[in-house]
Amino acid sequence: GILRQITVNDLPVGRSVDETLRLIQAFQFVDKHGEVCPANWHPGSDTIKPGVKESKAYFEKQ
């Protein structure tokens, strides 16, 4: 396998199962579609097409 995400937490700081699942879904989406998942992305949300010109459409909507 390929390690693509490392998160280190101090024990007194809680972890989020939902965030871990979101990251897995985002990596799977990127692998399948070749697009970029922005921060806080969830399945069905807008993604960013790679490339300066292509990504402009995403950022113009923000």
N, C-alpha and C positions, 0 to 999 in steps of 0.2 A: 504494500500500500504506500501511499504518499501522504505524508503529514502536511496538512494545509492550514491548520489552525492550532494555536497554543494559547491557552488562557491560564494564568496563574492567579489564584486568589489567596489572600490571607484568610485563615480559618474563621475569624470573626465576621467576614464579609460573606453574605449569602450568594448563592448561585441561582441561575434561572434555567430551568429545564426548557422553558419556551424559547429562550434565546439560543440554546444549544440546538434545538430542533430547527429553528429558523436558519441557523448557519448551515446545517446539513442540507436543508432544502435549497438554499442559495447556491451552495457548491454544486449540487446536482443540476440545478437550472443552468448554471454557467457552463457546465460540461456538455449539456444537451443542446443549448441554444447559442453559446458563444457570445452572449451579451453580459453586461455588467450589472450586478445587483447593488444598488446604492444602499447607504446606511438605512436601517430600519425597514428594508424591503421585506415584503411578505408575498407569498404566491398570489398572483393576480395583479400585483402592483406594477407600475411602470418600471421598465429597465432602461439601461443606457446602452445604446449601440456603440461598439468600439470605434474609435477614430474621432478626431477633432470635429470634423464637419458633421459626422453622424450623431455625435453626442450633443451637439448644439440644440437640437430639437427638444431633448429632455430638459436641458437647463433653461430654455426659454419658457417652458411651462411652469417652472418652479417659482 
